[in-house]
Amino acid sequence: MEDKNIFTIDSYGDECIEKTTISFKWIIERLEENSEDFRLKRKDSKVLKITYEDISKGKGTASNIMKLVVFFDDVNNDPYKVILKVPIFKNSDLLNELGVKDIEKYDDNMVSNTLVRCHSQEHLFYREISNEIKNIKVPKYYGGSDAILSKKSGVIIMDYVNPNKGGIIDLNYPFNIYQAKSVIEEILKLHVFSFTNGKHWRSKLQNKRTIGLTTILQNIVKIHWDVCKEFIPKTILTEIEEDVINMISNFSEISLYNVYHLPESHGVNSVICHGDMWVNNILFHKDSKGRFTNDVMAIVDWQIIYEGSIGADLARNLAINCSSEIRREIEISYLPQYFDRLKEEVLNKNESFNITYETFKRHYDFCFIESIFYLFVTIGYKLSQLDMSKENESIWETRKFLLSSRIYFGIKDAVEKVKILKPEWLIKKD
């Protein structure tokens, strides 16, 4: 930067975000270089003060999401707001947040190293890959750095979203069909890119789940299933519980199968997967009255990005974010159209497309089976955050039924797919 004295007090720039190696000076340098909005707001003024707060508590994230505000010495200049995403490497904090018990029995280094790799993959996506995907809706990126465990904090600097203009739809309100299709439009961009201009990236996105990680995930699924079954009506629970328990016992095999053993989940017919396409990672625009529209503003949280199955993101979006009737309607009426559009767009770019609809649907079905586990986690996590003393009894009674129906029909549909594809997954493992 030309102005070496950008802070009113020079030494202020040497201060760091608490418990990190990220200095105020480094942040301001990145903003000065990469954010036109920051330069316009700062003009010739100096940085007077920087405040920040963690806004990620209770959202089940593997990172601290910091809302950072830069104040200028010119009172006529509005403060500038930005988001810092800082990965969590204190595993007890992360696992506690997700409800995991007996944390000490898990390999601390394995978890930490996994999170370091996840951050590096996400940073790669924002820094390079996202710039190559035409019109994909992601936050603006203003800079970042990879992490070195115990030595250097990782960080990604991103656009701050004014809550009056956009945000996350609460899990209590499933996506309508237009919102679900809006998410699918973003998945289409990612899939077309994977088969055309971006196919070279697939081999570089190999940070995939391991046996150790699936063991932790299986524990998380069990914990949140126990939360869910407490509110599911007994008549419904009796019908599905045995199948759920048997399938959870096979969780590791199911999860690893979809990544490593499902044909076309790697190689020429694989795609770049976001990997965690649930409601908290999808922002929608709001209208002038603060109401959510049907239009995606941004897809966030690309930590798990990997080369995988064409069905992964589609299944996660429909299984977790939609009501059962909307999900089924899209599966029956819209997925065939989606396949035809994808094939046409890839062929129009003079690239080969060797997947049949039958293969596409088989991939979706396998991925749907796995996604149902994450429906338990999503609903269970949401319920574990509730203060029941503040819930209206009449509303809660209805909401319990609607959440239960999503789990019930999700399990029933998953079980039917398992019976056809892998019936051994319905046999309980010791």
C-alpha positions as CSV (number, residue, x, y, z in Angstrom):
1,M,0.0,0.0,0.0
2,E,1.2,3.5,-0.7
3,D,0.2,5.0,2.6
4,K,2.4,3.3,5.2
5,N,0.6,5.2,8.0
6,I,-2.9,3.9,7.4
7,F,-3.6,3.5,11.1
8,T,-4.0,6.5,13.4
9,I,-1.6,4.8,15.8
10,D,1.0,2.9,13.8
11,S,1.5,0.1,16.4
12,Y,-2.3,-0.7,16.3
13,G,-1.8,-2.6,13.1
14,D,0.4,-5.1,14.9
15,E,-2.4,-6.2,17.1
16,C,-4.0,-9.6,16.2
17,I,-7.4,-11.2,16.3
18,E,-7.6,-12.9,19.6
19,K,-6.0,-16.4,19.7
20,T,-4.7,-16.1,16.1
21,T,-1.7,-14.8,14.2
22,I,-3.9,-12.6,12.0
23,S,-2.8,-9.0,12.4
24,F,-5.0,-6.0,11.8
25,K,-2.3,-4.7,9.4
26,W,-2.5,-7.8,7.3
27,I,-6.3,-7.6,7.1
28,I,-6.3,-4.0,6.0
29,E,-3.6,-4.6,3.4
30,R,-5.7,-7.3,1.8
31,L,-8.8,-5.1,1.8
32,E,-6.9,-2.2,0.4
33,E,-5.6,-4.4,-2.4
34,N,-8.8,-6.4,-3.2
35,S,-11.9,-4.5,-2.1
36,E,-13.0,-1.5,-4.1
37,D,-15.8,-0.9,-1.7
38,F,-13.2,-0.6,1.2
39,R,-11.1,1.9,-0.8
40,L,-14.2,4.0,-1.6
41,K,-15.3,4.0,2.1
42,R,-11.8,4.8,3.4
43,K,-10.9,7.5,0.9
44,D,-8.0,9.3,2.5
45,S,-8.9,8.6,6.1
46,K,-7.0,6.4,8.5
47,V,-8.1,3.3,10.4
48,L,-9.1,4.4,13.9
49,K,-10.4,1.2,15.4
50,I,-11.3,-2.4,14.5
51,T,-13.9,-4.5,16.3
52,Y,-14.8,-8.1,15.8
53,E,-17.3,-10.7,17.1
54,D,-17.8,-14.4,16.5
55,I,-21.3,-14.8,14.9
56,S,-21.0,-18.6,14.3
57,K,-22.1,-19.9,17.7
58,G,-24.9,-22.4,17.5
59,K,-24.6,-22.9,13.8
60,G,-22.6,-26.1,13.7
61,T,-19.6,-24.7,11.8
62,A,-16.0,-26.0,11.8
63,S,-14.8,-22.4,11.7
64,N,-15.1,-19.2,13.7
65,I,-17.1,-16.7,11.6
66,M,-16.0,-13.2,12.6
67,K,-17.9,-10.1,11.8
68,L,-15.2,-7.5,11.6
69,V,-15.9,-3.7,11.6
70,V,-13.4,-1.1,10.5
71,F,-13.9,2.4,11.8
72,F,-12.2,5.5,10.3
73,D,-11.0,8.7,11.8
74,D,-13.2,10.7,9.4
75,V,-16.6,10.6,11.1
76,N,-18.2,11.2,7.7
77,N,-17.0,7.8,6.5
78,D,-19.3,4.9,7.3
79,P,-17.7,1.9,9.0
80,Y,-16.7,-1.0,6.7
81,K,-17.9,-4.5,7.6
82,V,-16.4,-7.8,6.4
83,I,-16.3,-11.5,7.3
84,L,-13.3,-13.4,8.5
85,K,-13.6,-17.2,8.4
86,V,-11.0,-18.7,10.8
87,P,-10.9,-22.6,11.0
88,I,-11.2,-24.1,14.5
89,F,-8.3,-26.3,15.5
90,K,-9.2,-26.7,19.1
91,N,-11.0,-30.0,18.5
92,S,-12.8,-30.1,21.9
93,D,-14.6,-26.9,21.0
94,L,-15.7,-28.2,17.6
95,L,-16.8,-31.7,18.8
96,N,-18.5,-30.3,21.8
97,E,-20.5,-28.0,19.5
98,L,-21.6,-31.0,17.5
99,G,-22.6,-32.9,20.7
100,V,-19.8,-35.5,20.6
101,K,-19.1,-37.3,23.9
102,D,-15.9,-38.9,25.1
103,I,-13.8,-36.6,23.0
104,E,-10.5,-37.8,24.4
105,K,-10.9,-41.2,22.6
106,Y,-10.6,-39.5,19.2
107,D,-7.2,-38.9,17.5
108,D,-6.6,-35.2,18.0
109,N,-4.0,-35.0,15.3
110,M,-6.2,-36.7,12.8
111,V,-9.0,-34.2,13.4
112,S,-6.7,-31.2,13.4
113,N,-4.9,-32.3,10.2
114,T,-8.3,-32.9,8.5
115,L,-9.4,-29.4,9.4
116,V,-6.1,-27.9,8.0
117,R,-6.6,-29.7,4.7
118,C,-10.3,-28.6,4.6
119,H,-9.3,-25.0,5.0
120,S,-6.7,-25.3,2.3
121,Q,-9.2,-26.7,-0.1
122,E,-11.8,-24.0,0.7
123,H,-9.1,-21.3,0.3
124,L,-8.2,-22.8,-3.1
125,F,-11.8,-22.7,-4.1
126,Y,-12.3,-19.0,-3.3
127,R,-8.9,-18.0,-4.5
128,E,-8.9,-19.8,-7.9
129,I,-11.6,-22.2,-8.7
130,S,-14.6,-20.0,-8.1
131,N,-13.2,-17.4,-10.5
132,E,-13.4,-19.9,-13.3
133,I,-17.1,-21.0,-12.8
134,K,-19.3,-18.8,-14.8
135,N,-21.8,-16.8,-12.7
136,I,-21.7,-19.1,-9.7
137,K,-23.1,-17.4,-6.6
138,V,-20.4,-17.3,-3.9
139,P,-19.3,-14.5,-1.5
140,K,-16.7,-12.0,-2.8
141,Y,-13.2,-13.1,-1.7
142,Y,-10.7,-10.4,-0.5
143,G,-7.8,-12.5,0.6
144,G,-6.7,-15.4,2.8
145,S,-4.0,-17.6,3.9
146,D,-3.5,-21.4,4.5
147,A,-2.9,-22.6,8.0
148,I,0.2,-24.2,9.5
149,L,-0.8,-26.2,12.6
150,S,0.4,-24.6,15.8
151,K,2.3,-22.0,13.9
152,K,0.0,-19.9,11.6
153,S,-3.8,-19.3,11.6
154,G,-5.7,-19.9,8.4
155,V,-8.2,-17.3,7.3
156,I,-10.5,-16.3,4.4
157,I,-11.8,-12.7,4.1
158,M,-15.2,-12.5,2.5
159,D,-18.1,-10.2,1.8
160,Y,-20.4,-9.3,4.7
161,V,-24.0,-9.8,3.9
162,N,-26.4,-7.1,5.3
163,P,-29.1,-9.1,7.1
164,N,-31.7,-6.8,5.6
165,K,-30.7,-7.9,2.1
166,G,-30.1,-11.6,2.5
167,G,-29.5,-14.5,4.9
168,I,-30.2,-18.1,5.9
169,I,-33.7,-19.5,6.0
170,D,-34.5,-21.2,9.3
171,L,-34.7,-25.0,9.3
172,N,-38.3,-24.7,10.5
173,Y,-39.3,-23.4,7.1
174,P,-38.3,-25.9,4.4
175,F,-37.4,-24.6,1.0
176,N,-40.3,-24.1,-1.4
177,I,-40.0,-25.7,-4.8
178,Y,-38.6,-22.5,-6.4
179,Q,-36.0,-22.1,-3.7
180,A,-34.9,-25.7,-4.1
181,K,-34.7,-25.3,-7.8
182,S,-32.7,-22.1,-7.4
183,V,-30.1,-24.1,-5.4
184,I,-30.1,-26.8,-8.1
185,E,-29.3,-24.1,-10.7
186,E,-26.0,-23.4,-8.8
187,I,-25.3,-27.2,-8.6
188,L,-25.8,-27.3,-12.4
189,K,-23.1,-24.6,-12.9
190,L,-20.8,-26.7,-10.8
191,H,-21.6,-29.9,-12.7
192,V,-21.2,-28.3,-16.2
193,F,-17.9,-26.8,-15.0
194,S,-16.8,-30.3,-13.8
195,F,-17.3,-31.8,-17.2
196,T,-15.9,-28.9,-19.3
197,N,-13.5,-26.1,-18.4
198,G,-13.0,-27.3,-14.8
199,K,-12.4,-31.0,-15.3
200,H,-8.7,-30.6,-14.5
201,W,-9.6,-29.5,-11.0
202,R,-11.2,-32.8,-10.1
203,S,-7.8,-34.6,-9.5
204,K,-6.7,-31.7,-7.2
205,L,-9.7,-32.1,-4.9
206,Q,-8.8,-35.3,-3.1
207,N,-9.3,-34.4,0.6
208,K,-11.9,-37.1,1.1
209,R,-13.3,-38.6,4.3
210,T,-11.4,-41.4,6.0
211,I,-12.3,-44.3,8.2
212,G,-11.3,-42.3,11.2
213,L,-13.5,-39.4,10.2
214,T,-16.5,-41.6,9.4
215,T,-16.2,-43.1,12.9
216,I,-16.6,-39.6,14.4
217,L,-19.5,-38.8,12.0
218,Q,-21.2,-42.1,13.0
219,N,-21.0,-41.0,16.6
220,I,-22.5,-37.6,15.7
221,V,-25.4,-39.3,13.8
222,K,-26.2,-41.6,16.7
223,I,-26.2,-38.7,19.1
224,H,-28.6,-36.7,17.0
225,W,-30.8,-39.6,16.2
226,D,-31.3,-40.1,19.9
227,V,-32.4,-36.4,20.1
228,C,-34.8,-36.8,17.2
229,K,-36.5,-40.0,18.4
230,E,-37.6,-38.2,21.6
231,F,-40.1,-36.1,19.7
232,I,-41.2,-38.5,17.0
233,P,-44.7,-39.9,17.7
234,K,-44.4,-43.5,19.0
235,T,-46.6,-44.9,16.2
236,I,-44.2,-43.5,13.6
237,L,-41.0,-44.3,15.5
238,T,-42.0,-48.0,15.9
239,E,-42.3,-48.4,12.2
240,I,-38.8,-47.0,11.3
241,E,-36.6,-47.4,14.4
242,E,-35.2,-50.8,13.6
243,D,-34.3,-49.8,10.1
244,V,-32.6,-46.6,11.3
245,I,-30.6,-48.5,13.9
246,N,-29.4,-51.1,11.4
247,M,-28.5,-48.4,8.8
248,I,-26.6,-46.3,11.4
249,S,-24.6,-49.4,12.3
250,N,-23.5,-49.5,8.6
251,F,-22.9,-45.7,8.4
252,S,-19.1,-45.9,7.8
253,E,-19.5,-48.4,5.0
254,I,-22.2,-46.4,3.4
255,S,-20.3,-43.2,3.6
256,L,-17.0,-44.6,2.3
257,Y,-18.8,-46.6,-0.5
258,N,-20.2,-43.4,-2.0
259,V,-16.8,-41.8,-2.1
260,Y,-14.5,-44.6,-3.0
261,H,-16.4,-47.5,-4.4
262,L,-19.4,-46.1,-6.3
263,P,-18.4,-46.2,-10.0
264,E,-18.2,-42.8,-11.6
265,S,-17.6,-41.1,-8.3
266,H,-14.0,-40.6,-9.5
267,G,-12.4,-40.2,-12.9
268,V,-13.9,-38.9,-16.1
269,N,-17.5,-39.1,-14.9
270,S,-17.0,-37.5,-11.5
271,V,-17.9,-34.0,-10.5
272,I,-16.7,-31.3,-8.1
273,C,-18.9,-31.6,-5.0
274,H,-19.6,-28.9,-2.5
275,G,-20.2,-31.7,-0.1
276,D,-22.4,-30.0,2.5
277,M,-25.3,-28.4,0.7
278,W,-27.6,-27.9,3.7
279,V,-29.7,-24.9,4.7
280,N,-27.0,-23.1,6.8
281,N,-24.7,-23.0,3.8
282,I,-27.2,-21.3,1.5
283,L,-28.1,-17.6,1.6
284,F,-31.1,-16.2,-0.2
285,H,-31.9,-12.7,-1.2
286,K,-34.5,-10.7,0.6
287,D,-36.9,-8.2,-1.0
288,S,-37.4,-4.5,0.1
289,K,-39.7,-5.6,2.9
290,G,-37.2,-8.1,4.3
291,R,-38.9,-11.2,3.0
292,F,-36.9,-14.1,1.6
293,T,-37.1,-14.4,-2.2
294,N,-36.7,-17.6,-4.2
295,D,-33.2,-16.5,-5.5
296,V,-30.0,-17.8,-4.1
297,M,-27.6,-15.0,-3.0
298,A,-24.6,-17.2,-2.3
299,I,-23.5,-20.8,-1.5
300,V,-20.9,-20.7,1.4
301,D,-18.7,-23.1,3.4
302,W,-16.7,-24.9,0.7
303,Q,-14.4,-26.7,3.2
304,I,-15.5,-30.2,2.2
305,I,-15.1,-29.6,-1.6
306,Y,-14.0,-32.9,-3.3
307,E,-14.1,-35.0,-6.4
308,G,-17.2,-37.2,-6.1
309,S,-20.6,-38.4,-7.2
310,I,-22.9,-36.5,-9.5
311,G,-25.7,-37.2,-7.0
312,A,-24.1,-35.9,-3.8
313,D,-25.1,-32.2,-3.8
314,L,-28.5,-32.8,-5.4
315,A,-29.4,-35.5,-2.7
316,R,-28.2,-33.4,0.2
317,N,-30.2,-30.3,-0.9
318,L,-33.4,-32.3,-1.4
319,A,-33.1,-34.6,1.6
320,I,-32.3,-31.9,4.2
321,N,-33.7,-28.6,2.9
322,C,-37.1,-29.7,1.5
323,S,-40.3,-31.1,2.8
324,S,-41.0,-34.7,1.7
325,E,-43.6,-33.7,-0.9
326,I,-41.4,-31.0,-2.5
327,R,-38.5,-33.5,-2.5
328,R,-40.6,-36.2,-4.2
329,E,-42.0,-33.8,-6.7
330,I,-38.5,-32.7,-7.8
331,E,-37.2,-36.3,-7.9
332,I,-40.0,-37.4,-10.1
333,S,-40.6,-34.4,-12.3
334,Y,-37.5,-32.3,-12.3
335,L,-34.4,-34.5,-12.0
336,P,-35.0,-36.0,-15.6
337,Q,-35.1,-32.4,-16.9
338,Y,-32.0,-31.6,-14.9
339,F,-30.2,-34.5,-16.5
340,D,-31.2,-33.5,-20.0
341,R,-30.1,-29.9,-19.4
342,L,-26.7,-31.0,-18.0
343,K,-26.1,-33.3,-20.9
344,E,-27.1,-30.7,-23.5
345,E,-24.9,-28.0,-21.9
346,V,-21.8,-30.3,-21.7
347,L,-22.3,-31.5,-25.3
348,N,-22.7,-27.9,-26.5
349,K,-19.3,-27.2,-25.2
350,N,-17.9,-30.0,-27.4
351,E,-17.1,-32.2,-24.4
352,S,-18.1,-35.9,-24.0
353,F,-20.9,-36.9,-21.7
354,N,-21.0,-40.7,-21.1
355,I,-23.5,-41.0,-18.2
356,T,-26.9,-42.4,-18.8
357,Y,-30.0,-41.3,-16.9
358,E,-30.1,-44.7,-15.2
359,T,-26.5,-44.2,-13.9
360,F,-27.3,-40.6,-12.8
361,K,-30.4,-41.8,-10.9
362,R,-28.5,-44.6,-9.3
363,H,-25.9,-42.2,-8.0
364,Y,-28.7,-39.9,-6.7
365,D,-30.2,-42.9,-4.9
366,F,-27.0,-44.0,-3.2
367,C,-26.3,-40.4,-2.1
368,F,-29.8,-39.9,-0.8
369,I,-29.4,-42.9,1.5
370,E,-26.3,-41.3,3.1
371,S,-28.0,-37.8,3.1
372,I,-30.8,-39.1,5.4
373,F,-28.3,-39.5,8.2
374,Y,-27.5,-35.8,7.9
375,L,-31.2,-35.0,8.1
376,F,-31.0,-36.6,11.6
377,V,-28.0,-34.5,12.4
378,T,-29.5,-31.3,11.1
379,I,-32.8,-31.7,13.0
380,G,-31.2,-33.1,16.1
381,Y,-28.7,-30.2,16.2
382,K,-31.5,-27.7,15.8
383,L,-33.6,-29.3,18.6
384,S,-30.6,-29.4,20.9
385,Q,-30.3,-25.6,20.6
386,L,-33.9,-24.9,21.5
387,D,-35.0,-23.5,24.8
388,M,-38.3,-25.3,25.2
389,S,-39.5,-22.9,27.8
390,K,-39.7,-20.3,25.1
391,E,-41.5,-22.4,22.6
392,N,-45.2,-21.9,22.0
393,E,-46.8,-25.2,22.9
394,S,-49.4,-25.1,20.1
395,I,-46.8,-24.2,17.4
396,W,-44.3,-26.7,18.7
397,E,-46.9,-29.5,18.6
398,T,-47.5,-28.9,14.9
399,R,-43.8,-28.3,14.2
400,K,-42.9,-31.7,15.8
401,F,-45.3,-33.4,13.5
402,L,-43.8,-31.8,10.4
403,L,-40.2,-32.5,11.4
404,S,-41.2,-36.1,12.2
405,S,-42.9,-36.5,8.8
406,R,-39.7,-35.4,7.0
407,I,-37.7,-38.0,8.9
408,Y,-40.4,-40.7,8.4
409,F,-40.7,-40.3,4.7
410,G,-37.0,-39.8,4.3
411,I,-36.3,-43.1,6.0
412,K,-39.1,-45.0,4.2
413,D,-37.7,-43.8,0.8
414,A,-34.1,-44.5,1.8
415,V,-35.0,-48.0,3.0
416,E,-36.7,-48.8,-0.4
417,K,-33.5,-47.7,-2.2
418,V,-31.3,-49.8,0.1
419,K,-33.5,-52.9,-0.5
420,I,-32.7,-52.5,-4.2
421,L,-29.1,-51.3,-4.1
422,K,-27.5,-52.7,-1.0
423,P,-29.8,-54.8,1.1
424,E,-27.0,-55.8,3.4
425,W,-27.0,-52.3,4.8
426,L,-30.3,-53.2,6.6
427,I,-28.6,-55.9,8.6
428,K,-27.2,-54.6,11.9
429,K,-23.5,-54.7,12.4
430,D,-22.2,-55.6,15.9
